[in-house]
Amino acid sequence: HQSQLPFSSEGAYFNWEEYLEETGATAAPHSAFKHVEISLQSSFQPGMKLEVANKSSPDTYWVATIITTCGQLLLLRFSGYGDDRKADFWCDVMTAELHPVGWCAQNNKTLQPPEAIKEKYTDWTDFLIQDLTGSRTTPANLLEGPLRGKNTVDLIVGGSMMEVRDLTDPSLYWAVRVIQNIGGRLCLRYVGLHDDDAHDIWLFYLDVRLRPLGWAQENCLELRPPGELHGQKSANEWHDALEAAWSEARRNPLPLEVFKDHADLTKHSFSAGMKLEMVSPWEPLHICPVSVTQVYNEHYFQVTVDDLSPEPKPLSLVCHAESLGILPVQWCLKNGIGLQRPRGCLSQDFDWADYLKQSGTEAAPDACFPGVLSMLINAAYKPGRVLRELQEVEDQQWDCHEETLKAKYKGKTYRSSIRIVRLAEQIPDFCRKVCAKLQCCPNLFSPVQVTDKCPENCSIQTKTKYTYYYGKKRKLSKPCGAEESLEATPTRRRKKRKAIFVQKKRRSSTVDLTPAGSPQNSDEDDDEDYLMMQSGSEEGTGSEPRDDRTDTSSVETGSTRPRRAVTLRRATHTGIVECGEEEGRLVLERNPLEWSVQDVVTFITSTDCAALASIFQEQDIDGQALLLLTLPTVQECMELKLGPAIKLCHQIERVKVAFYAQYAN
């Protein structure tokens, strides 16, 4: 939200933390704003080709492929290495000598493969032709000029030209000029209006109404100014304004990468006359009955607010299958929300069954609306992974039918056939097993609506609970000599808690960084598994017997050695890092891009974030993934509070700084 004034009425700067504390409110999580996350992604895409200078021979160049990105850093691999990543290297797009494919030919520069693979092929010209055929080259304006290295959303600058779809007719478009770009929110002015801001519109750059200039013509659609503006100028004046916009766009073209994340519209199943409910765009606090009054094509249809008065005032809107405001009949009733009666309706108690019977119409079937499973998939951080998990949800006793669901992630679409139960009595079991597979609260997806307070108290639980109670359990070892009888169980639990507490204190006081024992199979009950995880440590999971009668008075006190010595001890233990001349500075013995998951775990264990090391093991985070972690990602995916997340990111940033200083040049 953009405040009109930087000061409050008292003259002090507005502070979100103080405001949330005073009002007792909570901030919406980052995961609720996926469109913002998309807007911050790099304009460079994995698989793009470019030409880069050879390190061993700076006067020669060779074609490279972008493997991944991290901010303005690109991980590149020279063509000819195939799947071998040993020679991958990082470079800064703002400082490295990078050029689009074809630059060497235009500037009489030498294209020469690196010395290490020079003898791999006899005909490199033929190899390059095959390698570049059908590939995607990096646009020149991302490597040179004012747009160099910018994120996707920052490629849209004042004066950029686009086309916008008409609100009332999906076959009509007109050119617009970007007046202002605030974090992807675009202030747009119709071409031909010049300094007239009375008709400016605001749209997010991912809005389905926006298209690149020339899109309407390519798709045989009509370019015409909006109806309410058409009479302000003559046809020749509108034509001249459009020609001037085309000339300006040719001089300063808008990169097509701006539209790479635009979602493809799905086909709808609506037909004229169907009834549904819709959040009124004119009165957003009201949900009202509407009718499908026109079907334009397989993507767009028109809905009109029902009006039974003698002199109806039709209010219509163009929608598509994924429009957020459209809802199935009875949605308000099922969710305890009041439905606005149609204007002119005489009955005080609106009833859909009577209304449909009297009007001789039918309700739009549920198949017209995205299903609950589809919403679950697309609400996930990684929809493709959820889709894969749902494939494994099945039971031999279920009567199922197959339904094709799809997931979209970073511009790619994944489809899969999911088995869904047919019988009502099997729905509760199906829902519970879906939640178990997704390792989430069993009431997230359920035939019984939970509104006020979840009986699971899921809002205050960590994901660990559902991973261990409902998801795949990781068995922990049982100390040798443990009693098998039920009578001995309570005693063993009490001793286990005490041992965990002592171990945890010993770790923090002695800076003993020896890795915990590897998890082994065990018959310990779920409560004990959960307790072990909640302790934040995997101490005591080894197979060696332990004396449970440890006295807390024997815990060592804090070390009196200087901090420098502690740092050196950590370095000696990990075998990955050693301390430089400046205190706290890391000197990496190996490139972190080559770190395995275990190397990452070992490093985290050597820091003051050792209690979080198990998360890196569970999430399979290797060196490459470690370098891509950011504070929002750590908070959302690892579900950490701000304090621990900042401490962890500090350690990750130390690795990034050391990596950049030693290996990125």
N, C-alpha and C positions, 0 to 999 in steps of 0.2 A: 504494500500500500504506500502511495506517495502522499505525504502530508502536505497541505497547502502552506503551512508555516513551520519553520524549523524550531520555533519556540512555543512553549505552552503559555497559558494565560498568565502564569506567574513569572514568565521570562526565562525559565530554565529549559535546557534542552530536553526533549522527550527521550525517556529511557525505557526500553522495552522490558528489561528485567524488573525494574521497579514497578512498572505498570502491571505486569503479570502478577507480581507478589501482592500488590495492593488490591487487585480485583479477584485474586484467588483463581485466576484462569491459567490455562496451559497453552503453550504455543503449538500450532499445528505442526506435525512432524514433517521433516524434509521429504519423506516418501510420499506425501500427499501431493507433491508438486512435480510430477514426473516430467511435465513439459519444460520446467525450468532446468531440470537435470539434462534433458536432451539439448537445450539451447547452449549449455556450457561445454558440449562435446567439441572435440577438435574438428576442423574442417577437413583435415587429412583422414583418409580412410585406408584401413589395411588392404593391401593388394594394389594400391596405386603405384605407378612406375614414374621414375624421374632419373635425371643424370646427376652424378655426384663425382667430385674430384677423388682420384686415387690418393691414398695417404702416402704410399711409397713413391709416387711420381705425380706431384701436384699439377703438372702441366697436362696430364692426361685425365680422361674421365671414363666412367663406365655406368651402365644402367643398373639401378638398384630398385628393390621393391620395399614398400613400407610394410613392416611386420606388425607394429603396434605404435601407439602414441601415448605420451604422458605430458600433458600441457603443450609447451612448444618444443618438446623433445620428440624426435622420431627415431624408432629402432629400425635400421635398414639392413638389408641383405643383398649383396651383389648378385646379379643374375649369373647363373652357372653353378651356384652352390647347392641348388636343389633344396632338400629338406635339412641340410646340414646347417645348424645354427651356431657353430663354433666361431665363425667369423662375423657374426652380427655385431653391429656397432651403433652407438647412439650419437646423434648430432643435434645441435640447436638450430632450428629453422631460421632464427634471426641472425646467426653468425656464420653458419656453414655455407659453403659454396654449392648451392643446390639449383638445378635448372630443369625446366620441362624437357620431356623427350623431344629430340629434334634440334635442341639448342646447339649442340656441337656441330651438326651439319650446317646450320645457318651461320655459324661464326668460325668455321674452318678450324675447329678444335679436334683433337685426336681422341677417338673412342678406343680404349684398350683395356682388356680384362686384367684383373689383379694378377700379380706374379704367381700367387699360390695355385691358381687354377688355369694358368696360361696354356698349359699343355693338355688340358682336359678335352678340348674339342679342336679338330683340325680346321673347321670352317666356322668361325665365330659370326660371320655375317649371316649365314644361313640360320645359325642358332638364334640370333637376335630377331630375325624375321619371324621365326616360329614363336619365340618368347613374347613378342610384342603384339602378335596377331590376336585380336579380341580382348586385349588387356585394357585397363583403364589408366590413362595417363593423368598425371597431376596437372591441374589447370595452371597456366602461367601466372595468373594474377594472385595465386596463393603463395608463389615463390618470389615474386618481384613486385615492386610498387607499394602503394599505401596499404593494401590489404594483406601484405605478407605476414603469415603466421597467425592471423586472427581466427578466433572461434567462429563457428557458423553464424551465430546471431550478430556478431560484429561486422560481418560482411555487408550487412544492410546499412547503408549510410544515407544521409539526407540527399534527395535528388534521385535515388534509385527508382526504377520504373517496374510496375507489376500490373497484373490484371485482376479485377475483383468481380466475383459473380453477383448478379442482381439478386436482391432479397426476394423478389416475387416471381422471378422466371429463371430457372436454372440454365436456360439456353442463351441468356444474355450476359455479356461481359463488357467492361469498359476499363480503360487504362487509368491507373492512379499513380501519384507521385508520393514518395515517402517524405514527409515533412520532419518527422522526429522518430527516433528509435530509442525507447527506454527499456532496456533489458528484454528486447523481443516484442514489446508492445509498440505497435506502429501507429503513428498518426498519419492517416492517408488523405490525400486531397485529389478529387477527380480532375483528370487532365482537362484543361479548358477553363477552369475556374480561377486560375492565377492566385490572386491574393484574397479571394473570398473564402473565409474559414467557416462560414455558417453551416456548410454541409460536410465538414471533415468527419471522418469515422476512425474509430480505434479498433484494431484487430490484432490478435497475437499472430506472429509470423507463421505458425503452424496451422492456422485456421484453414479449413477445407475450401473456403471461398477464394483464397488467394492462389494465383497461378503465375508462372513467368510470362513476360510479355511475348505475345505470339502464340500462346497456347490455344486461344479460342479459334484462331485462323487454322491452326494445324488440325483441330478437331471439328472443323466445319460448323462452328458456332458463330453467332452474330455479335459484332462489336457495336454497341449502341449505348449512349449515355442513359442514366436512370430516367424513368418517365417523368419524375417531378422536376428534373433539370432540363429536359429536352427542349422546352420552349424558351429557355433563356438565351439561346444563341441560334443562329441559322445553321442549316446543314453544312454549308461551306466552312463556317467558323469551327464547328466541331471537327470536321475533316482536317482542317489545317492544324488544329491543336494536336490531333492524333499523329499527324506526320511529323510535327516538331518533337513530339515525345519519342517517336521512333528514332529520329536523328540523334537525340540526346542519349538514348539507350545504346545506340551503336558506338558512341564515343566512350561511354562509361557503362559497359555491360554489367549486369548483376550476375554473379557466379551462380550457376545452376545448383551448386552444392547447398545453397540456401533451402532448396526444396527436397533434399534427399531424405528428410525424416517425415515428410508428409504422408499420412496414412492413406492407404487405398480404401475407397468406400466399398462395403460389401453390398451384395444385391439384396433388395428388400422383397417381402412377400405380401405387401399390402395391395388391396384392390379398392376401387372406388366404392363408397358406401359404408365401409367398415367404421365401427365406432371404437374409440379409445379415450384415454384420459391424458391430459397434457398440462404441464406447468405453464401458465399464461405468460408469454413474453411481455405483455402489456401490464399485467398485475402479478408480479412474481410470487406474491404470497398466496395466490389462489391456484388451485388445480381444478380444471373444468372439463366437461365432456366435449369432445371434438369429433369431427367426421373427416374421413379421407374423401376429398372432393375432386381430386385430379391426380392421375398417375402420369408423370412425364416420361419416365424411362425406368430402367431396372435399378437405378440408383436413387432417383428423386421422386417425391410425391408431395402433394399439397394437402394440408389439413386446415379446416375452417372451424372456428368456435361455434358450437350449436347456439342458435338464437331462435326462440319460438315466438317472439313478439310479432305483432301485426306489421311493424315496419323494421325488419331485421337490418342490422348493420354488420355485414360480413367482415370478420377479421381472419385473414388467412396467412399461412406461413409455409415456406418450403422446408421440407424435412428429408432426412435420409435414415437408413436403418439404424444408425448409431447415434442419432440425435439424442441428447441427454434428457430433454424435457418430455419425451413421449413415454407413456406408461400403459400397461394393459388395463382393461376393464376390471373393476373391483379392487384395484391396487390401493386406493384410499381406504376402503372398508377393511381390508386385511391389515393395514398398517395403522388403523385408528386415527386417520386424518380426515378432516371434513372435506367433502367434495362440493364445489360451488355449483348450485343449480343453474341450468341454462336460463338465460334471460327470457322472461315470458312464461316460464314454467309455473303452473298454478298449484301443483302439489307441493305441500310443505315438506314431505318426506320423499326425497328422490330415491327411486329404486331402479336399478339397472335392468332387472328382468322385465318389469312393467314397461320401462321406457323403450327397450328394444322391441318388445311385442307390439306396442302402439305405433312405433315408427316403421315397423317391418324391416328392420335392419339387423345386422349381426355384429357381434363383437370381434375385433381383430384377434385371431388365435395367438396363443402364447408363442407359437413358432416364429411369429413376426418380431419378437423381442429377444435380445441376447439372453441366453439362459444363465442360471446362477453359476453353473460350472464355468461358462465363458467369462463371466465377471470375475470369478475367483482367479482364473488363469491370467487375465489381463491386468488384474490388480497386483499381481506378484511382482517382486523386484526382478526376477528372471522367469518370465512366463514360459519359456521353452522347457525349463527344468520341471515346472509344475505339470506341464503337459506330459512329460515323460513319466513322472511319478504316477499320474492318473491312469496311465496305460497298465500299471501293475495292480490296480485295485479290482479284484474280482473274487467270486466265490462260486464254487461248483453248484451250490444249491439255488443260486439266483436265476430268475428268468429275465434275461437281458436282451437288449437290442443295441446295435452299434450306431454311434453318432459321431460324425466327423467334426472335431473341434480344431480351432486354430489359435496360435499364439504369435504375437508380433513382438520383436525385440531388435532394437537398433536397425530398423529398416528391413529386417528379414522376417519372412512369414514361415511358420512351422505348422504342419497339419498332421493330425493323427486320429485314428479311430478309437473311441473310448466306449467301453461297455457300460450301459446304464440300465438300471433295473426297470422293469415294467410294472410290477405289482406294488400297491400302496403299502402292504404290510412289510415289504422288504426295504422301504425307503429309510427308516431309522437306522437299520444296520448298515446300509450303503453309506449314509451320511457320516456315521461314526468312523467307518473304515477309511473314508476319504480324509477325514480330519487326522486320523492316526497316521496315514501315509504322508500327509503334508506337515506332520509334527506341529499341530496347532490346537487351539482350544476346541473341544468336541462340540461346542455350541456355535462355532463360527458358521458351520454349514449344517443346518438341522431343520427337521420339519416342525419343531416347536420353537416359536419365536421367543427370544430372550431380549427384553427391552431394558428394564431398569438396572438390574444388577445380575451379573453372570454368577451362577452358583459355583463356578470354578475359580472365581476371583482372578480371572485371567489378566485383568488390567494391572495387577500388582505382581504377577508372576514373571519369571524370566522364561525364555524359550527352553532352557534346560529342562524344566519340569515336563514339558510335553514331549521333548526328545526322549526322555527316559521313561515316562509312564506310558505314553501312547505310541511312540516311535520305536525305532530299532534300538534296543538296549545294548550298551557296551558292558559286558560282564567284568567285574573286578575280582581279583583273587581273594581267597579266604586264607587268613594266616594259618600256618601249620598248627595242628593240635587243637583247632577250634572245636567246640562241642557241637554235636549234631542234634541233640535233643531239643525239643521245643522249650523245655524249662530253662535251658541255659541261654536262650536267645536274648532276653532282656539284659542280662549281665554283660553279654558280649557287646551289645550295642552301646551300653554306657561306657565300657572301656574303650570302644572304638572312638567315640566322640572325644574322650579325654586325650587319647593318643593323637588324634587329628589336631586338637587344639595345641598340644605341646609341640608337635612337629611344625606347625605353622609359625609359632612364636620362635622356635629355634631357627627357622629359615630366615626370618626377618632380622634377628639379632646378630647372627654370626656371618651373614652374607655367604652361606654355604650354598654354592650353586651347582652341586652335583645333581644331574637329572634324576627324576623319580624313576622307579622301576617300571618296566613295561607292563601294561594291563594284561592279565591272564584270565582264563575262563574261571568262573566261580559260580556257586549256587547261592550267593548272598541275595537277600531279598531286595525288592525295589526301593524300599525306604532307605536302606543303607547305601544303595547306589546313589540315590538322590542326595543323601547327606554328604557323601564323599565329594560330589560335584559342587555342592553349595559351599564347601569349605574353601573353594578356590585353589585347591592343591590336589595333586595325585600322590601325595606322600602315603605310604602304607599300601600301595597297590602291588608291590613286588611280592615274590613268592617266598621271600626269606621270613622265618619266624621273628616275632617282635615281642619284647617284654612290655606288656600292657600296663605294668605297674610303675611306669615312669613317674617320678616325682616332679611336680612343676617347679619346685625350688631348685632343681638341677639345671634349669634353663640358663644358658650363658647370657651374660649381660652384653650390651652393645660394645663393639670393638672400639678400642682407643686409638687404633692406627689412623693416620691421616687418610683423607678421601682418595688421594693419589694412589696409595698402596692398594686400596680396595679395587680401584679401577684396573690396576695392573694384574691383580689376581683374577679378575673377570676375563681379561684378555688371555691370560695363560690358559684358563680353563676352556674357553670356547674354541681356540685354534682358528678362529675366523678373523678376529680383529685384534689389534694391539694399540696401545695408547700412543699418540704422537707427543710432540714436545709441549703442546698446549694442553692444559687439563681439560678433559671431556671431549677432545677431538678424536675422531676415529680414523685409523689408517687400516684400510681393508687389505688383507693378504690375498683375497680372491675376489674376482668380479662377482657382485651379488646377483648378476643375471644367471650365474652358473650355480647358485645356491639351490640345494634341494629343500624339500619341506623340513627335513630333519635339521638342516643347517639353520633355517629360519627359526625353528623351535629352540635350537641351542643358543642362538643369539638373543632371542627374547628372554630366555631363562637367565642370561647373564646380566640382565638389566633389572631395574626396580619394578618392572612389569612382569616378573616371572610367573605370577599367578595366572596370567592370561595366555601362557604358552600353549596350553592344551587347546585353546580355540584355533590357533594357527594349524595345529595338527589335524583337528577335526575338519577344518575348511580347506585342507590341502593347499595352503598358501606357500608357494615357493618364492624364490628370489625375485622373479619377474613380477609376480602378483604383489609382493611386498612394496616394490617401488611405485606401484600404481595406487596404493591406498591413500586416502585423504581423510580429513576429519569427519565430513558428513558420512562417508562410506563406513568408517569405523563405528560411528555412533549408531547407524541404522542396521548394518549387517551383523555387527557383534553385540548390539543392544547394550552398549555401555553408557554409563552416566558421563556427563561432561568432564568431570575431573579425571577419572581414569583414561578417558579417550584422549584428552590433551596430553597426558603423560606418555601414553603409548605413541601418539603421533610425534612427540618430541624425539623419541628414540628412532622412529622411522625416518624422520627428517635428517637425523645425524647420518644415517646410512645413505640417504639420497645425496647429501652434501659431499660425503666422502666419495661416493660413486661418481658424482659429477666432476669432482676435482681430479680423480685418478683415472677414470675410464671413459668419460664422455668426450674427451678432446680428440 
